[in-house]
Amino acid sequence: MIGSLDPRHREATVIGAGISGLLVAYALKKRGFKIRVFDSSSRAGGLIETRTTAFGPAETAAHSLMVNDRGSSFFEELGIELAPVQPESKARYIYRKGKMRRFPLTFLETLHTLRSFFSKPAHPINPASASLADWARTYIGEPVLRNLLAPFVTGVYAATPEELLLSTAFPSLVPIDPRRSLFWNVLAARKKPGREKNRPKMMAPKDGMESVIHKLKDLIGPDLYLNHPIHELPDVPNLVVCVPPTDLAGLIEESDPDSANALRAVRASPLVTITAFARSVDFQNGPPRGVGVLIPRNEGLRILGVLFNSSSFPGRAHEPETVSMTVMLGGTTDPDAVNLDDEQITGLITRELGSLLGFQGTLLHREITRWPWAIPVYSQLLQDARLLLSKGFFSRPGRVLFTNYSKDVSIRGMIDSLRLFS
């Protein structure tokens, strides 16, 4: 969140009805604000949509979320039932050297990692300018970076550790003392006040991710105006902007040209998500079990990762002999994936699912969604744009930017930030 509300006024205009706009509108309305929400689209929710198919639900973006104690209370307040990962399906895999592995490091690589973890760095990083890759090479070593961290961040951010600015993408990893070992910094961080004590849990709304959108829409009610494009930001006592960087750049072009130019420089990660349904008997080694698998970029596959939907959560496939998976393509390392047509994507993932999971059949059904601008790259360019926005258009009380690029990419982070509006 960038900016602040003007406490003298109890009304707010929200621009954008994606998940961030709906969350902040609901929070403000609950606190007694008179609100209005405007969006140019005919539907609310932005990237989040749950499609109905003959084989099971298909998510266009996230199929689940990480839920902490605050998030659990929030969804309970909304009346949204959350399902945890099924007890027998909690395994997470990394694909390495032709196999799915729960722990992809060799014995020698593990020893190297432990040595790095407990040792003082020979060349401490500069926390303000270090990339995530710089941090990893300094404190945990190259094997973990290449085989664990890189596939994880590519699966979440659709970008590489080299592209991500540590202080922007993972501020919790910024060392308290860069000259000390990671072990020392972890212990010091555990003593900091306000630290989250319980680990967030992976959960999914029982009726699909879009059920959250529908519930928020219902609670906002007639104050939500769809099919209502905004070409100029209104001069109102409290303005909350929840739109993508390029849209915001156009809206503040005249009033804050420096910030507008900085926003246009922010790169985007393109992404293709495919919900694929298959017969369980078509998997040579049996249907996939666990949460999913992530694939390092040096393994020769274009798939970034596969989430095992029907293994992870109940109700993701209508029939027990049907398997539901979410396959991810694209990212900054493969931006041309969004330009593949449906048949090319189907052929590609069918072949690569054969290598990954021993799939030897034809998909029953697939739902393909292309996002040319899916996730902002949390780079120095984004940090520069944030700084300019905080000193420029959003420096005046009564103007707030509340989006996935203003602070946190996750829904969990946005829910945590709602407390700032109290």
Contacts in CASP RR format, 6 or more apart in sequence:
PFRMAT RR
TARGET T0000
AUTHOR 0000-0000-0000
METHOD contacts of the structure
MODEL  1
MIGSLDPRHREATVIGAGISGLLVAYALKKRGFKIRVFDSSSRAGGLIET
RTTAFGPAETAAHSLMVNDRGSSFFEELGIELAPVQPESKARYIYRKGKM
RRFPLTFLETLHTLRSFFSKPAHPINPASASLADWARTYIGEPVLRNLLA
PFVTGVYAATPEELLLSTAFPSLVPIDPRRSLFWNVLAARKKPGREKNRP
KMMAPKDGMESVIHKLKDLIGPDLYLNHPIHELPDVPNLVVCVPPTDLAG
LIEESDPDSANALRAVRASPLVTITAFARSVDFQNGPPRGVGVLIPRNEG
LRILGVLFNSSSFPGRAHEPETVSMTVMLGGTTDPDAVNLDDEQITGLIT
RELGSLLGFQGTLLHREITRWPWAIPVYSQLLQDARLLLSKGFFSRPGRV
LFTNYSKDVSIRGMIDSLRLFS
1 400 0 8 1.000
1 401 0 8 1.000
1 402 0 8 1.000
1 406 0 8 1.000
1 407 0 8 1.000
1 417 0 8 1.000
1 420 0 8 1.000
2 386 0 8 1.000
2 389 0 8 1.000
2 390 0 8 1.000
2 394 0 8 1.000
2 400 0 8 1.000
2 401 0 8 1.000
2 406 0 8 1.000
2 407 0 8 1.000
3 390 0 8 1.000
3 394 0 8 1.000
3 395 0 8 1.000
3 397 0 8 1.000
3 398 0 8 1.000
3 399 0 8 1.000
3 400 0 8 1.000
3 401 0 8 1.000
4 397 0 8 1.000
4 398 0 8 1.000
4 400 0 8 1.000
5 12 0 8 1.000
5 238 0 8 1.000
5 240 0 8 1.000
5 397 0 8 1.000
5 398 0 8 1.000
5 400 0 8 1.000
5 421 0 8 1.000
6 237 0 8 1.000
6 238 0 8 1.000
6 397 0 8 1.000
6 398 0 8 1.000
7 397 0 8 1.000
8 237 0 8 1.000
9 237 0 8 1.000
9 238 0 8 1.000
9 398 0 8 1.000
10 32 0 8 1.000
10 33 0 8 1.000
10 34 0 8 1.000
11 33 0 8 1.000
11 34 0 8 1.000
11 35 0 8 1.000
11 236 0 8 1.000
11 237 0 8 1.000
11 238 0 8 1.000
12 25 0 8 1.000
12 28 0 8 1.000
12 33 0 8 1.000
12 34 0 8 1.000
12 35 0 8 1.000
12 36 0 8 1.000
12 236 0 8 1.000
12 237 0 8 1.000
12 238 0 8 1.000
12 239 0 8 1.000
12 240 0 8 1.000
13 35 0 8 1.000
13 36 0 8 1.000
13 37 0 8 1.000
13 38 0 8 1.000
13 234 0 8 1.000
13 236 0 8 1.000
13 238 0 8 1.000
13 239 0 8 1.000
13 240 0 8 1.000
14 21 0 8 1.000
14 24 0 8 1.000
14 25 0 8 1.000
14 28 0 8 1.000
14 35 0 8 1.000
14 36 0 8 1.000
14 37 0 8 1.000
14 38 0 8 1.000
14 240 0 8 1.000
14 242 0 8 1.000
15 38 0 8 1.000
15 39 0 8 1.000
15 230 0 8 1.000
15 233 0 8 1.000
15 239 0 8 1.000
15 240 0 8 1.000
15 241 0 8 1.000
15 242 0 8 1.000
15 243 0 8 1.000
15 251 0 8 1.000
16 37 0 8 1.000
16 38 0 8 1.000
16 39 0 8 1.000
16 241 0 8 1.000
16 242 0 8 1.000
16 243 0 8 1.000
17 25 0 8 1.000
17 37 0 8 1.000
17 38 0 8 1.000
17 39 0 8 1.000
17 41 0 8 1.000
17 44 0 8 1.000
17 45 0 8 1.000
17 46 0 8 1.000
17 224 0 8 1.000
17 226 0 8 1.000
17 242 0 8 1.000
18 39 0 8 1.000
18 44 0 8 1.000
18 45 0 8 1.000
18 46 0 8 1.000
18 47 0 8 1.000
18 48 0 8 1.000
18 213 0 8 1.000
18 242 0 8 1.000
19 45 0 8 1.000
19 46 0 8 1.000
19 47 0 8 1.000
19 48 0 8 1.000
19 212 0 8 1.000
19 213 0 8 1.000
19 411 0 8 1.000
19 414 0 8 1.000
20 242 0 8 1.000
20 402 0 8 1.000
20 403 0 8 1.000
20 404 0 8 1.000
20 414 0 8 1.000
21 37 0 8 1.000
21 240 0 8 1.000
21 242 0 8 1.000
21 402 0 8 1.000
22 37 0 8 1.000
22 44 0 8 1.000
22 45 0 8 1.000
22 213 0 8 1.000
22 216 0 8 1.000
22 217 0 8 1.000
22 220 0 8 1.000
23 216 0 8 1.000
23 402 0 8 1.000
23 414 0 8 1.000
23 415 0 8 1.000
23 418 0 8 1.000
24 240 0 8 1.000
24 242 0 8 1.000
24 400 0 8 1.000
24 402 0 8 1.000
24 418 0 8 1.000
24 421 0 8 1.000
25 35 0 8 1.000
25 37 0 8 1.000
25 216 0 8 1.000
25 220 0 8 1.000
25 223 0 8 1.000
25 224 0 8 1.000
25 240 0 8 1.000
26 216 0 8 1.000
26 219 0 8 1.000
26 220 0 8 1.000
27 418 0 8 1.000
27 421 0 8 1.000
28 35 0 8 1.000
28 240 0 8 1.000
28 421 0 8 1.000
29 35 0 8 1.000
29 219 0 8 1.000
29 220 0 8 1.000
29 223 0 8 1.000
31 421 0 8 1.000
31 422 0 8 1.000
33 238 0 8 1.000
35 220 0 8 1.000
35 223 0 8 1.000
36 223 0 8 1.000
36 225 0 8 1.000
37 220 0 8 1.000
37 223 0 8 1.000
37 224 0 8 1.000
37 225 0 8 1.000
38 225 0 8 1.000
38 228 0 8 1.000
38 230 0 8 1.000
39 224 0 8 1.000
39 225 0 8 1.000
39 226 0 8 1.000
39 228 0 8 1.000
40 227 0 8 1.000
40 228 0 8 1.000
40 229 0 8 1.000
40 230 0 8 1.000
41 226 0 8 1.000
41 227 0 8 1.000
42 226 0 8 1.000
42 227 0 8 1.000
43 49 0 8 1.000
43 226 0 8 1.000
44 213 0 8 1.000
44 216 0 8 1.000
44 217 0 8 1.000
44 224 0 8 1.000
44 226 0 8 1.000
45 210 0 8 1.000
45 213 0 8 1.000
47 60 0 8 1.000
47 61 0 8 1.000
47 62 0 8 1.000
47 371 0 8 1.000
47 374 0 8 1.000
48 59 0 8 1.000
48 60 0 8 1.000
48 61 0 8 1.000
48 62 0 8 1.000
48 209 0 8 1.000
48 210 0 8 1.000
48 212 0 8 1.000
48 213 0 8 1.000
49 59 0 8 1.000
49 60 0 8 1.000
49 61 0 8 1.000
49 209 0 8 1.000
49 210 0 8 1.000
49 213 0 8 1.000
49 369 0 8 1.000
50 57 0 8 1.000
50 58 0 8 1.000
50 59 0 8 1.000
50 60 0 8 1.000
50 207 0 8 1.000
50 208 0 8 1.000
50 209 0 8 1.000
50 210 0 8 1.000
50 211 0 8 1.000
51 57 0 8 1.000
51 58 0 8 1.000
51 59 0 8 1.000
51 60 0 8 1.000
51 275 0 8 1.000
51 367 0 8 1.000
52 58 0 8 1.000
53 275 0 8 1.000
53 277 0 8 1.000
53 365 0 8 1.000
53 367 0 8 1.000
54 318 0 8 1.000
54 365 0 8 1.000
55 277 0 8 1.000
55 317 0 8 1.000
55 318 0 8 1.000
55 319 0 8 1.000
55 322 0 8 1.000
55 324 0 8 1.000
55 364 0 8 1.000
55 365 0 8 1.000
56 277 0 8 1.000
56 315 0 8 1.000
56 316 0 8 1.000
56 317 0 8 1.000
56 318 0 8 1.000
56 322 0 8 1.000
56 324 0 8 1.000
57 208 0 8 1.000
57 315 0 8 1.000
57 316 0 8 1.000
58 275 0 8 1.000
58 367 0 8 1.000
59 208 0 8 1.000
59 209 0 8 1.000
59 273 0 8 1.000
59 275 0 8 1.000
59 326 0 8 1.000
60 273 0 8 1.000
60 367 0 8 1.000
60 369 0 8 1.000
61 209 0 8 1.000
61 273 0 8 1.000
61 369 0 8 1.000
61 371 0 8 1.000
61 374 0 8 1.000
62 209 0 8 1.000
62 411 0 8 1.000
63 204 0 8 1.000
63 209 0 8 1.000
63 307 0 8 1.000
63 309 0 8 1.000
63 313 0 8 1.000
63 316 0 8 1.000
63 326 0 8 1.000
64 202 0 8 1.000
64 203 0 8 1.000
64 204 0 8 1.000
64 209 0 8 1.000
64 307 0 8 1.000
64 312 0 8 1.000
64 313 0 8 1.000
65 202 0 8 1.000
65 203 0 8 1.000
65 204 0 8 1.000
65 209 0 8 1.000
65 410 0 8 1.000
65 411 0 8 1.000
65 412 0 8 1.000
66 200 0 8 1.000
66 201 0 8 1.000
66 202 0 8 1.000
66 203 0 8 1.000
66 410 0 8 1.000
66 412 0 8 1.000
67 75 0 8 1.000
67 82 0 8 1.000
67 200 0 8 1.000
67 201 0 8 1.000
67 202 0 8 1.000
67 203 0 8 1.000
67 412 0 8 1.000
68 196 0 8 1.000
68 198 0 8 1.000
68 200 0 8 1.000
68 201 0 8 1.000
68 412 0 8 1.000
68 416 0 8 1.000
69 196 0 8 1.000
69 198 0 8 1.000
70 415 0 8 1.000
70 416 0 8 1.000
70 419 0 8 1.000
71 412 0 8 1.000
71 415 0 8 1.000
71 416 0 8 1.000
72 82 0 8 1.000
74 415 0 8 1.000
74 418 0 8 1.000
75 82 0 8 1.000
75 205 0 8 1.000
75 212 0 8 1.000
78 212 0 8 1.000
78 215 0 8 1.000
78 216 0 8 1.000
78 219 0 8 1.000
79 215 0 8 1.000
80 205 0 8 1.000
80 206 0 8 1.000
80 211 0 8 1.000
80 212 0 8 1.000
80 215 0 8 1.000
81 205 0 8 1.000
81 206 0 8 1.000
81 207 0 8 1.000
82 203 0 8 1.000
82 204 0 8 1.000
82 205 0 8 1.000
82 206 0 8 1.000
83 203 0 8 1.000
83 204 0 8 1.000
83 205 0 8 1.000
83 206 0 8 1.000
83 313 0 8 1.000
83 314 0 8 1.000
84 201 0 8 1.000
84 202 0 8 1.000
84 203 0 8 1.000
85 201 0 8 1.000
85 202 0 8 1.000
85 203 0 8 1.000
85 291 0 8 1.000
85 312 0 8 1.000
85 313 0 8 1.000
86 311 0 8 1.000
86 312 0 8 1.000
86 313 0 8 1.000
86 314 0 8 1.000
88 289 0 8 1.000
89 289 0 8 1.000
89 290 0 8 1.000
89 291 0 8 1.000
89 308 0 8 1.000
89 311 0 8 1.000
89 312 0 8 1.000
90 290 0 8 1.000
90 291 0 8 1.000
91 102 0 8 1.000
91 289 0 8 1.000
91 290 0 8 1.000
91 291 0 8 1.000
91 292 0 8 1.000
92 102 0 8 1.000
92 290 0 8 1.000
92 291 0 8 1.000
92 292 0 8 1.000
92 293 0 8 1.000
92 294 0 8 1.000
93 100 0 8 1.000
93 101 0 8 1.000
93 102 0 8 1.000
93 290 0 8 1.000
93 292 0 8 1.000
93 293 0 8 1.000
93 294 0 8 1.000
94 100 0 8 1.000
94 101 0 8 1.000
94 102 0 8 1.000
94 104 0 8 1.000
94 147 0 8 1.000
94 148 0 8 1.000
94 151 0 8 1.000
94 293 0 8 1.000
94 294 0 8 1.000
94 295 0 8 1.000
94 296 0 8 1.000
95 101 0 8 1.000
95 151 0 8 1.000
95 293 0 8 1.000
95 294 0 8 1.000
95 295 0 8 1.000
95 296 0 8 1.000
95 299 0 8 1.000
95 301 0 8 1.000
95 356 0 8 1.000
96 104 0 8 1.000
96 147 0 8 1.000
96 296 0 8 1.000
96 299 0 8 1.000
97 299 0 8 1.000
98 299 0 8 1.000
98 355 0 8 1.000
100 293 0 8 1.000
100 356 0 8 1.000
100 357 0 8 1.000
104 147 0 8 1.000
104 148 0 8 1.000
105 113 0 8 1.000
105 143 0 8 1.000
105 144 0 8 1.000
105 147 0 8 1.000
105 148 0 8 1.000
106 143 0 8 1.000
109 143 0 8 1.000
109 144 0 8 1.000
109 147 0 8 1.000
112 141 0 8 1.000
112 143 0 8 1.000
113 140 0 8 1.000
113 141 0 8 1.000
113 143 0 8 1.000
113 144 0 8 1.000
116 139 0 8 1.000
116 140 0 8 1.000
116 141 0 8 1.000
116 182 0 8 1.000
117 139 0 8 1.000
117 140 0 8 1.000
117 181 0 8 1.000
117 182 0 8 1.000
117 183 0 8 1.000
118 181 0 8 1.000
118 182 0 8 1.000
118 183 0 8 1.000
119 181 0 8 1.000
120 179 0 8 1.000
120 180 0 8 1.000
120 181 0 8 1.000
121 138 0 8 1.000
121 139 0 8 1.000
121 178 0 8 1.000
121 179 0 8 1.000
121 181 0 8 1.000
123 138 0 8 1.000
124 138 0 8 1.000
124 178 0 8 1.000
124 179 0 8 1.000
125 134 0 8 1.000
125 135 0 8 1.000
125 138 0 8 1.000
125 166 0 8 1.000
125 175 0 8 1.000
125 178 0 8 1.000
126 178 0 8 1.000
127 166 0 8 1.000
127 167 0 8 1.000
127 174 0 8 1.000
127 175 0 8 1.000
127 178 0 8 1.000
128 167 0 8 1.000
129 165 0 8 1.000
129 380 0 8 1.000
130 138 0 8 1.000
130 165 0 8 1.000
130 166 0 8 1.000
130 167 0 8 1.000
131 161 0 8 1.000
131 162 0 8 1.000
131 163 0 8 1.000
131 164 0 8 1.000
131 165 0 8 1.000
131 166 0 8 1.000
132 149 0 8 1.000
132 153 0 8 1.000
132 161 0 8 1.000
132 162 0 8 1.000
132 164 0 8 1.000
132 165 0 8 1.000
132 166 0 8 1.000
132 169 0 8 1.000
132 170 0 8 1.000
132 173 0 8 1.000
133 145 0 8 1.000
133 160 0 8 1.000
133 161 0 8 1.000
133 162 0 8 1.000
133 164 0 8 1.000
134 166 0 8 1.000
135 166 0 8 1.000
135 170 0 8 1.000
135 173 0 8 1.000
135 175 0 8 1.000
136 142 0 8 1.000
136 144 0 8 1.000
136 145 0 8 1.000
136 149 0 8 1.000
136 161 0 8 1.000
137 145 0 8 1.000
139 175 0 8 1.000
139 181 0 8 1.000
139 182 0 8 1.000
139 185 0 8 1.000
140 149 0 8 1.000
140 182 0 8 1.000
145 161 0 8 1.000
146 296 0 8 1.000
146 298 0 8 1.000
147 296 0 8 1.000
149 161 0 8 1.000
150 160 0 8 1.000
150 161 0 8 1.000
150 296 0 8 1.000
150 297 0 8 1.000
151 294 0 8 1.000
151 295 0 8 1.000
151 296 0 8 1.000
151 297 0 8 1.000
151 304 0 8 1.000
151 305 0 8 1.000
152 294 0 8 1.000
153 159 0 8 1.000
153 160 0 8 1.000
153 161 0 8 1.000
153 164 0 8 1.000
153 169 0 8 1.000
154 160 0 8 1.000
154 294 0 8 1.000
154 297 0 8 1.000
154 304 0 8 1.000
154 331 0 8 1.000
154 333 0 8 1.000
155 294 0 8 1.000
155 304 0 8 1.000
155 305 0 8 1.000
155 328 0 8 1.000
156 409 0 8 1.000
157 164 0 8 1.000
157 169 0 8 1.000
157 269 0 8 1.000
157 375 0 8 1.000
157 377 0 8 1.000
157 378 0 8 1.000
157 409 0 8 1.000
158 269 0 8 1.000
158 270 0 8 1.000
158 271 0 8 1.000
158 304 0 8 1.000
158 328 0 8 1.000
158 330 0 8 1.000
158 331 0 8 1.000
158 332 0 8 1.000
158 374 0 8 1.000
158 375 0 8 1.000
159 269 0 8 1.000
159 331 0 8 1.000
159 332 0 8 1.000
159 375 0 8 1.000
159 377 0 8 1.000
159 378 0 8 1.000
159 379 0 8 1.000
160 297 0 8 1.000
160 332 0 8 1.000
160 333 0 8 1.000
163 267 0 8 1.000
163 332 0 8 1.000
163 377 0 8 1.000
163 379 0 8 1.000
164 170 0 8 1.000
164 377 0 8 1.000
164 378 0 8 1.000
164 379 0 8 1.000
165 378 0 8 1.000
165 379 0 8 1.000
165 380 0 8 1.000
165 382 0 8 1.000
165 383 0 8 1.000
166 173 0 8 1.000
166 174 0 8 1.000
167 174 0 8 1.000
167 383 0 8 1.000
168 378 0 8 1.000
168 379 0 8 1.000
168 380 0 8 1.000
168 382 0 8 1.000
168 383 0 8 1.000
168 386 0 8 1.000
169 378 0 8 1.000
169 409 0 8 1.000
172 189 0 8 1.000
175 182 0 8 1.000
175 185 0 8 1.000
176 185 0 8 1.000
176 188 0 8 1.000
176 189 0 8 1.000
177 184 0 8 1.000
177 185 0 8 1.000
177 188 0 8 1.000
180 188 0 8 1.000
189 195 0 8 1.000
200 412 0 8 1.000
202 291 0 8 1.000
202 312 0 8 1.000
204 312 0 8 1.000
204 313 0 8 1.000
205 211 0 8 1.000
205 212 0 8 1.000
206 314 0 8 1.000
217 224 0 8 1.000
230 251 0 8 1.000
231 251 0 8 1.000
232 251 0 8 1.000
233 239 0 8 1.000
233 241 0 8 1.000
233 251 0 8 1.000
233 252 0 8 1.000
237 398 0 8 1.000
238 398 0 8 1.000
238 399 0 8 1.000
238 400 0 8 1.000
239 398 0 8 1.000
239 399 0 8 1.000
239 400 0 8 1.000
240 400 0 8 1.000
240 401 0 8 1.000
240 402 0 8 1.000
241 248 0 8 1.000
241 251 0 8 1.000
241 399 0 8 1.000
241 400 0 8 1.000
241 401 0 8 1.000
241 402 0 8 1.000
241 403 0 8 1.000
242 401 0 8 1.000
242 402 0 8 1.000
242 403 0 8 1.000
243 251 0 8 1.000
243 403 0 8 1.000
244 373 0 8 1.000
244 403 0 8 1.000
245 263 0 8 1.000
245 264 0 8 1.000
245 266 0 8 1.000
245 376 0 8 1.000
245 385 0 8 1.000
245 405 0 8 1.000
246 263 0 8 1.000
246 264 0 8 1.000
246 373 0 8 1.000
248 260 0 8 1.000
248 263 0 8 1.000
248 401 0 8 1.000
249 259 0 8 1.000
249 260 0 8 1.000
249 261 0 8 1.000
249 263 0 8 1.000
249 264 0 8 1.000
250 260 0 8 1.000
252 259 0 8 1.000
252 260 0 8 1.000
252 393 0 8 1.000
253 260 0 8 1.000
255 393 0 8 1.000
256 388 0 8 1.000
256 389 0 8 1.000
256 392 0 8 1.000
256 393 0 8 1.000
258 388 0 8 1.000
258 392 0 8 1.000
259 385 0 8 1.000
259 388 0 8 1.000
259 389 0 8 1.000
259 392 0 8 1.000
259 393 0 8 1.000
262 381 0 8 1.000
262 384 0 8 1.000
262 385 0 8 1.000
262 388 0 8 1.000
262 389 0 8 1.000
263 385 0 8 1.000
263 389 0 8 1.000
265 381 0 8 1.000
265 384 0 8 1.000
265 385 0 8 1.000
266 376 0 8 1.000
266 377 0 8 1.000
266 379 0 8 1.000
266 381 0 8 1.000
266 382 0 8 1.000
266 385 0 8 1.000
266 405 0 8 1.000
267 332 0 8 1.000
267 376 0 8 1.000
267 377 0 8 1.000
267 379 0 8 1.000
267 381 0 8 1.000
268 372 0 8 1.000
268 373 0 8 1.000
268 374 0 8 1.000
268 375 0 8 1.000
268 376 0 8 1.000
268 377 0 8 1.000
269 330 0 8 1.000
269 331 0 8 1.000
269 332 0 8 1.000
269 374 0 8 1.000
269 375 0 8 1.000
269 376 0 8 1.000
269 377 0 8 1.000
270 330 0 8 1.000
270 331 0 8 1.000
270 332 0 8 1.000
270 335 0 8 1.000
270 337 0 8 1.000
270 338 0 8 1.000
270 370 0 8 1.000
270 371 0 8 1.000
270 372 0 8 1.000
270 373 0 8 1.000
270 374 0 8 1.000
271 328 0 8 1.000
271 329 0 8 1.000
271 330 0 8 1.000
271 331 0 8 1.000
271 338 0 8 1.000
271 370 0 8 1.000
271 371 0 8 1.000
271 374 0 8 1.000
271 375 0 8 1.000
272 328 0 8 1.000
272 329 0 8 1.000
272 330 0 8 1.000
272 337 0 8 1.000
272 338 0 8 1.000
272 340 0 8 1.000
272 345 0 8 1.000
272 368 0 8 1.000
272 369 0 8 1.000
272 370 0 8 1.000
272 371 0 8 1.000
273 326 0 8 1.000
273 327 0 8 1.000
273 328 0 8 1.000
273 368 0 8 1.000
273 369 0 8 1.000
273 371 0 8 1.000
274 326 0 8 1.000
274 327 0 8 1.000
274 328 0 8 1.000
274 329 0 8 1.000
274 345 0 8 1.000
274 349 0 8 1.000
274 366 0 8 1.000
274 367 0 8 1.000
274 368 0 8 1.000
274 369 0 8 1.000
275 309 0 8 1.000
275 324 0 8 1.000
275 325 0 8 1.000
275 326 0 8 1.000
275 327 0 8 1.000
275 366 0 8 1.000
275 367 0 8 1.000
276 324 0 8 1.000
276 325 0 8 1.000
276 326 0 8 1.000
276 327 0 8 1.000
276 349 0 8 1.000
276 353 0 8 1.000
276 363 0 8 1.000
276 365 0 8 1.000
276 366 0 8 1.000
277 317 0 8 1.000
277 322 0 8 1.000
277 323 0 8 1.000
277 324 0 8 1.000
277 325 0 8 1.000
277 363 0 8 1.000
277 364 0 8 1.000
277 365 0 8 1.000
277 366 0 8 1.000
278 322 0 8 1.000
278 323 0 8 1.000
278 325 0 8 1.000
278 353 0 8 1.000
278 359 0 8 1.000
278 361 0 8 1.000
278 363 0 8 1.000
278 364 0 8 1.000
279 321 0 8 1.000
279 322 0 8 1.000
279 323 0 8 1.000
279 361 0 8 1.000
279 364 0 8 1.000
280 286 0 8 1.000
280 287 0 8 1.000
280 320 0 8 1.000
280 321 0 8 1.000
280 322 0 8 1.000
280 323 0 8 1.000
281 321 0 8 1.000
282 359 0 8 1.000
282 360 0 8 1.000
282 361 0 8 1.000
282 362 0 8 1.000
283 323 0 8 1.000
283 357 0 8 1.000
283 358 0 8 1.000
283 359 0 8 1.000
283 360 0 8 1.000
284 358 0 8 1.000
284 359 0 8 1.000
284 360 0 8 1.000
285 357 0 8 1.000
285 358 0 8 1.000
287 310 0 8 1.000
287 311 0 8 1.000
287 323 0 8 1.000
288 306 0 8 1.000
288 308 0 8 1.000
288 311 0 8 1.000
288 323 0 8 1.000
288 325 0 8 1.000
288 357 0 8 1.000
289 308 0 8 1.000
289 311 0 8 1.000
290 308 0 8 1.000
290 311 0 8 1.000
290 312 0 8 1.000
291 307 0 8 1.000
291 308 0 8 1.000
291 311 0 8 1.000
291 312 0 8 1.000
292 305 0 8 1.000
292 306 0 8 1.000
292 307 0 8 1.000
292 308 0 8 1.000
292 311 0 8 1.000
292 312 0 8 1.000
293 305 0 8 1.000
293 306 0 8 1.000
293 308 0 8 1.000
293 356 0 8 1.000
293 357 0 8 1.000
294 304 0 8 1.000
294 305 0 8 1.000
295 301 0 8 1.000
295 303 0 8 1.000
295 304 0 8 1.000
295 305 0 8 1.000
295 356 0 8 1.000
297 333 0 8 1.000
301 352 0 8 1.000
301 355 0 8 1.000
301 356 0 8 1.000
302 329 0 8 1.000
302 330 0 8 1.000
302 334 0 8 1.000
302 337 0 8 1.000
302 348 0 8 1.000
302 352 0 8 1.000
303 327 0 8 1.000
303 328 0 8 1.000
303 329 0 8 1.000
303 348 0 8 1.000
303 349 0 8 1.000
303 352 0 8 1.000
303 353 0 8 1.000
303 356 0 8 1.000
304 328 0 8 1.000
304 329 0 8 1.000
304 330 0 8 1.000
304 331 0 8 1.000
304 334 0 8 1.000
305 327 0 8 1.000
305 328 0 8 1.000
306 325 0 8 1.000
306 326 0 8 1.000
306 327 0 8 1.000
306 328 0 8 1.000
306 353 0 8 1.000
306 356 0 8 1.000
306 357 0 8 1.000
307 325 0 8 1.000
307 326 0 8 1.000
307 328 0 8 1.000
308 323 0 8 1.000
308 325 0 8 1.000
309 316 0 8 1.000
309 317 0 8 1.000
309 324 0 8 1.000
309 325 0 8 1.000
309 326 0 8 1.000
310 316 0 8 1.000
310 317 0 8 1.000
310 322 0 8 1.000
310 323 0 8 1.000
310 324 0 8 1.000
310 325 0 8 1.000
311 323 0 8 1.000
316 324 0 8 1.000
317 323 0 8 1.000
317 324 0 8 1.000
322 364 0 8 1.000
325 353 0 8 1.000
327 349 0 8 1.000
327 353 0 8 1.000
329 337 0 8 1.000
329 340 0 8 1.000
329 345 0 8 1.000
329 348 0 8 1.000
329 349 0 8 1.000
330 337 0 8 1.000
330 338 0 8 1.000
331 337 0 8 1.000
331 374 0 8 1.000
332 377 0 8 1.000
337 345 0 8 1.000
338 370 0 8 1.000
338 371 0 8 1.000
338 372 0 8 1.000
340 348 0 8 1.000
342 366 0 8 1.000
342 368 0 8 1.000
345 366 0 8 1.000
345 368 0 8 1.000
346 363 0 8 1.000
346 366 0 8 1.000
349 363 0 8 1.000
349 366 0 8 1.000
350 359 0 8 1.000
350 361 0 8 1.000
350 362 0 8 1.000
350 363 0 8 1.000
353 359 0 8 1.000
354 360 0 8 1.000
375 404 0 8 1.000
375 409 0 8 1.000
376 382 0 8 1.000
376 404 0 8 1.000
376 405 0 8 1.000
376 409 0 8 1.000
378 405 0 8 1.000
378 409 0 8 1.000
382 405 0 8 1.000
386 405 0 8 1.000
386 406 0 8 1.000
389 401 0 8 1.000
389 406 0 8 1.000
393 399 0 8 1.000
394 400 0 8 1.000
394 401 0 8 1.000
402 414 0 8 1.000
402 417 0 8 1.000
404 410 0 8 1.000
404 414 0 8 1.000
407 413 0 8 1.000
407 417 0 8 1.000
408 414 0 8 1.000
408 416 0 8 1.000
408 417 0 8 1.000
END
